[in-house]
Amino acid sequence: MSEKSSGSFFSNLISSLFGGNNADADKKRQLKNISKKYSKSKYNKFYKYSGNEILPALGKLFYDLYKAIYPVQTMFHAAQNPNVFKSLLIHFSIPEDIQNLEDSLSEQKITEMSTKIPLDQLKQQVNERISTYSDYFTLERITEIDNLNKQLSALQAFSTYDFYFVLKKFDKTLHEGDFSTTPHFEKVNAEYLLEDIKDFISVAYAIPFDADWTTLFKILKAYKTVEPISIGLWKRIVSKLQSIRLSESLDLIIKMISAEPSTTVDVASYSSNIVEPYIEKIKNETENCLYNLLSKERDNKTNNLVQQLFGDTELVPLRNYTTVLNSTLERKGITPYTYTQALSYLKGFIIEVVKKDIHEYYDLVIVRGQWESQSLCAPFNDGYNHLLSQFDLISSFDASLAEDVGIGLKIKTLLPKTERDNSAKNIINRLVTEANERAYGFISDCTKDVIEIGKIIKNIVEDSAKSKPTMISNWKDLEHYCEVPLRDYSISIYKKIYLFTNLIKTCLPN
């Protein structure tokens, strides 16, 4: 081997291993082959490789498509709610009885029903209707509707492609939506149209070419009362686009403009799952409606019980274990104070009923009464004294949550740090949870005490109806210390206990 050939051999070897001019030469060779392939395409009048120019023929193609698709474009642009078309697809695909079933699940219909039947019965009926409505949508029906949505999405994306913006590059005198005059297209530097052609490929090639468009166009005609575009014209457009795609002409043009043989364009894809989210939306709306109705009923019931129990007495509220901080806590993803209402009414009950009415009744019946057995009144005695002791503990608990002391101060200090410090959020969560547990403990224990007292009073009332009461031997003597008949007095106390237990039950979360 000569020195010259040896040098050439090693130069080629190094070039092949580490690159060099061979890579550029290979790219040029590939681009030249691409150009030759494009020149044999039936759409070889779109682009001129030697000058890197887009020719008027491509402008005419875009113009013809723009002119044909413009009514569809304006239809989509005019739609104020983009979801209207999804609803249209579903409603067109379901029979009248299922449509009526869906209508019966509207907020207005449910609210109307709530005035005629009890809410628990209403809830059962609504759940049964949702179940029937959901069951109609079999996998086959869902697939049919979802496929229609794919077609609709492809049509919308293609028809709303900005043809006008692209055509202005071919003819600056062109007016949007004006097809009264024939435009005059000029050739354009291909680099100015590179991204536009890519975007066009993305939406044009996403059209399902083999789809049956009959049903979708019936739906669009029903929506607009007239066809925005005839199905015959649309089929011709689809056939044209399919032909362009099969020719690979636009793909080849992209490679030549970018001078990159490996350049490809991602074709758009569309989510087809619209039925299940639609059903879920109906479920959520009905659940919210029922929840609001139940909340309203519970609030009305609560207000009614409060009025019967306390009358016009203005209750002394809790100062710190309240809902004031709850919106801030919930916004930060922290557990809110849960039992504020129930604990507030418990405190009011102890002040207004236990310390007054039950206290007087206790002095009369438990202290002055001569019981056949002290074991019969022991639950009353224990419960009454426990309620009094719990009042002080509830007051101390509420005070500990003030923002300038103890737990309340710690929560106030940590709240600003929760955005950047999860440990601060965790600590507040723990403190609030512990506060809720203590509040629930007060409510649970005190309600049990009240119920035990109520049981004793109920027994007293029943015993007093006997010709010879057996629980309290000096029943007649006690009557002298009471301004009203002792039996009626006992019943009035029992009613307040009954109202309180119902009030607490209504206030506690389900």
C-alpha positions in Angstrom: 0.0 0.0 0.0 1.4 3.4 -1.0 1.9 6.2 1.4 -0.9 8.2 -0.3 -3.4 5.4 -0.2 -2.5 4.6 3.3 -3.1 8.2 4.4 -6.5 8.1 2.6 -7.4 4.9 4.3 -6.7 6.2 7.7 -8.4 9.5 7.0 -11.6 7.7 5.9 -11.4 5.5 9.0 -11.0 8.5 11.3 -13.8 10.3 9.5 -16.1 7.3 9.8 -15.3 6.9 13.5 -15.4 10.5 14.6 -17.5 12.2 12.0 -16.5 14.9 9.6 -17.5 15.9 6.1 -19.0 12.5 5.4 -22.0 13.2 7.7 -22.8 16.4 5.8 -22.3 14.7 2.5 -24.6 11.9 3.6 -27.3 14.4 4.7 -27.0 16.2 1.3 -27.3 12.9 -0.4 -30.4 12.0 1.6 -32.0 15.4 0.9 -31.3 15.0 -2.8 -33.0 11.7 -2.8 -35.9 13.2 -0.9 -36.1 15.9 -3.5 -36.2 13.3 -6.3 -38.9 11.4 -4.5 -40.9 14.6 -4.1 -40.5 15.5 -7.7 -42.3 12.3 -8.7 -45.2 13.1 -6.3 -48.6 14.2 -7.8 -48.3 17.2 -5.5 -44.9 18.4 -6.7 -46.2 21.9 -7.5 -46.3 22.8 -3.8 -42.6 23.4 -3.3 -39.5 24.3 -5.3 -36.4 22.7 -3.7 -33.7 24.7 -5.7 -35.0 28.0 -4.3 -36.5 26.7 -1.1 -39.8 28.3 -2.0 -43.4 27.4 -1.3 -45.4 27.8 -4.6 -48.8 29.3 -5.1 -50.3 25.8 -5.6 -50.1 25.2 -1.9 -51.7 28.6 -1.3 -54.6 27.6 -3.6 -55.0 24.3 -1.7 -55.2 26.1 1.6 -57.6 28.7 0.2 -59.9 26.0 -1.2 -60.0 24.3 2.1 -60.5 27.6 4.0 -63.4 28.5 1.7 -65.1 25.2 2.1 -64.6 24.9 5.9 -65.2 28.5 6.8 -68.9 28.0 7.9 -67.8 25.2 10.2 -65.0 27.4 11.6 -67.5 30.2 12.4 -69.8 27.7 14.0 -67.1 26.5 16.4 -65.9 30.0 17.1 -69.4 31.2 17.9 -70.0 28.5 20.5 -69.9 30.3 23.9 -69.6 27.0 25.8 -67.1 24.5 24.2 -68.7 21.7 26.1 -72.0 22.2 24.3 -70.9 19.9 21.5 -70.1 17.1 23.9 -73.5 17.3 25.5 -75.0 17.4 22.0 -73.3 14.1 21.1 -74.6 12.4 24.2 -78.1 13.8 24.0 -78.4 12.9 20.3 -77.3 9.3 21.2 -79.9 8.6 23.9 -83.6 7.9 23.6 -86.3 10.2 25.0 -87.0 8.2 28.2 -83.3 8.3 29.1 -83.2 12.1 28.3 -86.3 12.6 30.5 -84.5 10.6 33.3 -81.5 12.9 33.0 -83.8 16.0 33.1 -85.4 14.7 36.3 -81.9 14.8 37.9 -81.5 18.6 37.4 -81.2 20.8 40.5 -84.6 22.4 39.7 -86.4 19.1 39.5 -84.8 17.7 42.6 -85.7 20.8 44.5 -89.3 20.6 43.3 -89.4 17.0 44.5 -88.1 17.9 47.9 -91.3 19.9 48.6 -93.4 16.8 48.0 -91.6 13.9 49.6 -89.3 13.4 52.6 -85.6 13.9 51.9 -84.6 10.4 52.8 -87.2 9.1 50.3 -86.0 11.7 47.7 -82.4 10.6 48.2 -83.4 7.0 47.5 -85.3 7.9 44.4 -82.5 10.1 43.0 -79.9 7.3 43.6 -82.1 4.8 41.8 -82.5 7.1 38.9 -78.8 7.7 38.6 -78.2 4.0 38.7 -80.8 3.5 35.9 -79.2 6.3 33.9 -75.7 5.0 34.3 -76.7 1.4 33.4 -78.1 2.6 30.0 -74.5 3.4 28.9 -73.1 0.0 28.0 -69.6 -0.3 26.8 -70.9 -0.5 23.2 -72.9 2.7 23.6 -70.0 4.5 25.3 -67.6 3.4 22.5 -70.0 4.7 19.8 -70.3 8.1 21.5 -66.6 8.4 22.2 -65.8 7.6 18.5 -68.2 10.4 17.5 -66.3 12.7 19.9 -63.1 11.8 18.2 -64.6 12.7 14.8 -65.9 16.0 16.3 -62.6 16.9 17.9 -60.7 16.2 14.6 -63.2 18.3 12.6 -63.0 21.1 15.1 -59.2 21.2 15.2 -59.0 21.1 11.4 -61.7 23.7 10.7 -60.3 26.1 13.3 -56.8 25.9 11.9 -55.7 29.5 11.1 -55.9 29.3 7.4 -56.3 33.0 7.1 -53.1 33.7 8.9 -51.2 31.4 6.6 -52.9 32.7 3.4 -51.9 36.2 4.2 -48.3 35.2 3.6 -49.3 34.3 0.1 -51.5 37.3 -0.6 -51.3 40.3 1.8 -54.5 41.8 0.3 -56.7 38.9 1.4 -59.6 39.7 3.8 -60.8 37.3 6.4 -64.0 35.4 5.4 -64.2 37.3 2.0 -64.5 34.9 -0.9 -66.0 37.4 -3.4 -62.7 37.9 -5.3 -60.1 35.5 -6.5 -56.9 36.0 -4.6 -53.5 36.3 -6.3 -51.0 34.0 -4.6 -47.2 34.7 -4.7 -44.5 32.2 -4.0 -43.1 32.4 -0.4 -39.8 31.8 1.3 -40.4 28.3 2.6 -38.8 29.0 6.0 -41.7 31.4 6.7 -44.2 28.6 6.4 -42.3 25.7 8.0 -44.1 25.8 11.3 -47.5 26.5 9.6 -47.2 23.4 7.5 -46.2 21.4 10.5 -49.3 22.6 12.4 -51.4 21.8 9.3 -50.1 18.3 9.1 -50.7 17.8 12.8 -54.5 18.5 12.5 -55.1 17.3 8.9 -53.5 13.9 9.4 -55.4 13.4 12.7 -58.7 13.2 10.8 -60.0 9.6 10.8 -60.1 9.1 7.1 -62.1 5.8 7.1 -64.8 7.0 9.5 -68.5 7.2 8.7 -69.4 10.9 9.1 -73.1 10.5 8.5 -74.2 10.6 12.2 -72.0 13.5 13.2 -73.3 15.6 10.3 -76.8 14.8 11.3 -76.0 16.1 14.8 -74.4 19.3 13.5 -77.4 19.9 11.3 -79.8 19.4 14.2 -77.6 21.9 16.2 -77.6 24.6 13.4 -80.8 23.6 11.7 -78.8 23.8 8.4 -75.6 21.9 7.4 -72.5 24.1 8.0 -70.9 22.0 5.3 -72.5 19.3 3.1 -71.3 15.8 3.9 -70.5 15.3 0.2 -68.1 18.3 0.3 -66.5 17.1 3.5 -66.0 13.6 2.1 -64.2 15.2 -0.8 -62.0 17.2 1.5 -61.2 14.0 3.6 -60.3 12.1 0.4 -58.0 14.9 -0.7 -56.2 15.1 2.6 -55.9 11.3 2.7 -54.3 11.4 -0.8 -51.9 14.1 0.3 -50.9 12.1 3.4 -50.4 8.9 1.4 -48.2 10.8 -1.1 -46.0 12.0 1.8 -45.5 15.2 -0.1 -45.9 17.6 2.9 -43.7 15.3 5.0 -41.0 15.5 2.3 -41.4 19.3 2.0 -40.9 19.6 5.8 -37.6 17.6 5.6 -36.4 19.7 2.7 -37.2 23.1 4.3 -35.6 22.1 7.6 -32.7 20.4 5.8 -33.1 17.5 8.2 -34.0 14.2 6.6 -35.1 12.7 9.9 -37.6 15.5 10.7 -41.1 14.2 11.6 -44.3 15.9 12.7 -46.4 14.7 15.6 -50.0 14.2 14.6 -52.6 15.4 17.1 -54.5 12.9 19.2 -57.8 13.5 20.9 -59.2 12.2 24.1 -62.4 10.2 23.4 -63.6 9.6 26.9 -66.6 11.9 27.4 -69.4 9.7 28.6 -68.0 8.7 31.9 -67.0 12.2 33.0 -70.4 13.4 31.9 -72.1 10.8 34.1 -69.8 11.6 36.9 -70.7 15.3 36.6 -74.4 14.5 36.9 -73.7 12.4 39.9 -71.7 15.2 41.6 -74.3 17.8 40.8 -77.1 15.6 42.3 -75.0 14.8 45.3 -74.3 18.5 45.9 -78.0 19.4 45.4 -79.1 16.7 47.9 -76.3 17.8 50.3 -77.6 21.4 50.2 -81.2 20.3 50.7 -80.2 18.1 53.7 -78.0 20.9 55.1 -80.9 23.4 54.8 -83.3 20.9 56.4 -80.8 20.3 59.2 -80.3 24.0 59.7 -84.0 24.6 59.9 -84.4 21.7 62.3 -81.5 23.0 64.4 -83.0 26.5 64.5 -86.4 25.1 65.5 -84.9 23.0 68.3 -82.8 25.9 69.6 -85.9 28.1 69.6 -87.9 25.5 71.5 -85.1 24.8 74.0 -83.7 28.3 74.7 -86.5 30.6 73.4 -85.2 34.2 73.0 -82.3 33.7 75.4 -79.1 34.9 73.9 -76.5 32.2 74.5 -73.0 32.9 75.5 -70.9 31.6 72.6 -67.5 29.9 72.7 -64.7 32.4 72.1 -62.0 30.4 70.4 -63.3 26.9 69.4 -65.3 28.4 66.6 -65.6 28.2 62.8 -63.8 31.6 62.3 -60.4 29.9 61.5 -61.9 27.0 59.5 -61.8 28.6 56.0 -58.0 29.3 56.5 -57.4 25.8 57.8 -59.3 24.1 54.9 -57.6 26.3 52.3 -54.2 25.0 53.6 -55.4 21.4 53.6 -55.7 21.2 57.4 -58.5 19.6 59.4 -61.0 22.3 60.6 -62.7 22.6 64.0 -65.5 20.0 63.6 -67.8 20.2 66.7 -68.0 23.9 67.3 -71.8 24.1 67.0 -72.5 21.1 69.2 -70.1 22.2 71.9 -71.5 25.7 71.9 -75.0 24.4 72.5 -73.8 22.0 75.2 -72.3 25.0 77.0 -75.5 26.9 76.6 -77.5 24.0 77.9 -75.4 23.7 81.0 -75.8 27.4 81.7 -79.5 27.9 80.9 -80.9 24.5 81.7 -78.6 22.4 84.0 -77.6 25.3 86.3 -81.2 26.7 86.4 -84.1 24.3 85.7 -82.3 21.0 86.4 -80.6 22.6 89.5 -84.0 23.6 90.9 -85.5 20.2 90.1 -82.5 18.5 91.6 -82.9 20.4 94.9 -86.6 19.5 95.0 -86.7 15.9 93.9 -83.2 14.5 94.7 -82.4 16.5 97.8 -85.9 16.8 99.4 -87.2 13.5 98.0 -87.3 10.4 100.2 -86.2 7.7 97.8 -87.0 4.1 98.5 -83.4 3.3 97.4 -80.6 5.8 96.8 -79.5 3.6 94.0 -82.5 4.7 92.0 -81.5 8.3 92.0 -77.7 7.8 92.0 -77.4 8.2 88.1 -79.2 11.5 88.4 -76.9 12.7 91.2 -73.7 11.6 89.5 -74.7 13.0 86.1 -75.8 16.3 87.4 -72.5 16.9 89.4 -70.5 15.6 86.4 -72.2 18.1 84.1 -71.3 21.0 86.5 -67.6 19.9 86.6 -67.5 19.6 82.8 -68.6 23.2 82.4 -65.4 24.5 84.0 -63.3 22.1 81.9 -65.1 23.2 78.6 -64.4 26.9 79.5 -60.7 26.1 80.2 -60.4 24.1 76.9 -61.9 27.0 75.0 -59.5 29.5 76.7 -56.5 27.3 75.7 -57.3 27.9 72.0 -57.0 31.7 72.3 -54.4 33.0 69.9 -52.3 34.6 72.6 -51.9 31.6 74.8 -51.1 27.8 74.8 -52.4 25.8 71.8 -54.0 28.8 70.1 -50.7 30.8 70.1 -48.8 27.8 68.7 -51.3 27.4 65.8 -51.2 31.2 65.1 -47.4 31.1 65.0 -47.2 28.0 62.7 -49.9 29.0 60.2 -47.7 31.4 58.1 -45.1 28.6 57.8 -47.4 26.0 56.4 -46.8 27.0 52.8 -43.2 26.0 52.9 -43.0 23.7 55.9 -45.0 20.5 55.9 -43.9 19.8 59.5 -45.7 23.0 60.6 -48.9 21.8 58.8 -48.6 18.4 60.4 -48.2 20.0 63.9 -51.3 22.2 63.4 -53.2 19.1 62.1 -52.3 17.2 65.2 -53.3 20.1 67.5 -56.6 20.7 65.8 -57.4 16.9 65.7 -56.6 16.7 69.4 -58.9 19.7 70.1 -61.7 18.0 68.1 -61.2 14.8 70.1 -61.5 16.7 73.4 -64.6 18.6 72.1 -66.2 15.3 71.1 -65.3 13.8 74.5 -67.1 16.7 76.3 -70.2 16.3 74.0 -70.3 12.5 74.2 -69.8 12.3 78.0 -72.2 15.2 78.9 -74.9 13.9 76.5 -74.7 10.5 78.2 -75.1 12.3 81.6 -78.2 14.2 80.3 -79.7 11.0 78.9 -79.2 9.2 82.3 -80.9 12.2 84.0 -83.7 11.9 81.5 -84.2 8.2 82.1 -84.6 8.9 85.9 -87.1 11.7 85.2 -89.1 9.5 82.8 -89.2 6.8 85.5 -90.4 9.4 88.0 -93.2 10.5 85.7 -94.3 7.0 85.1 -94.1 6.2 88.8 -96.2 9.3 89.7 -99.0 8.0 87.5 -99.4 5.0 89.8 -102.0 5.1 92.6 -99.2 4.4 95.0 -95.8 5.7 93.8 -92.9 3.4 94.8 -89.8 5.5 93.9 -90.4 8.5 96.1 -92.4 8.1 99.3 -93.0 11.8 100.1 -94.4 12.7 96.6 -97.3 14.6 98.1 -95.1 16.6 100.4 -92.9 17.7 97.4 -96.0 19.0 95.7 -96.1 21.8 98.3 -92.7 23.1 97.2 -93.7 23.3 93.5 -95.7 26.0 91.9 -97.1 23.6 89.3 -98.0 20.0 89.6 -94.8 18.0 90.2 -95.7 15.6 87.4 -96.1 18.5 84.9 -92.9 20.0 86.2 -91.1 16.7 85.6 -92.5 16.4 82.1 -91.3 20.0 81.3 -87.7 19.1 82.4 -87.9 15.9 80.4 -89.0 17.7 77.3 -85.9 20.0 77.5 -83.7 17.0 77.8 -85.4 15.4 74.8 -84.9 18.7 72.8 -81.3 18.9 73.8 -80.4 15.3 72.8 -82.1 15.8 69.4 -80.3 19.1 69.0 -76.9 17.5 69.6 -77.8 14.7 67.2 -78.7 17.2 64.5 -75.5 19.2 65.0 -73.0 16.3 64.9 -71.6 15.5 61.4 -73.0 12.5 59.7 
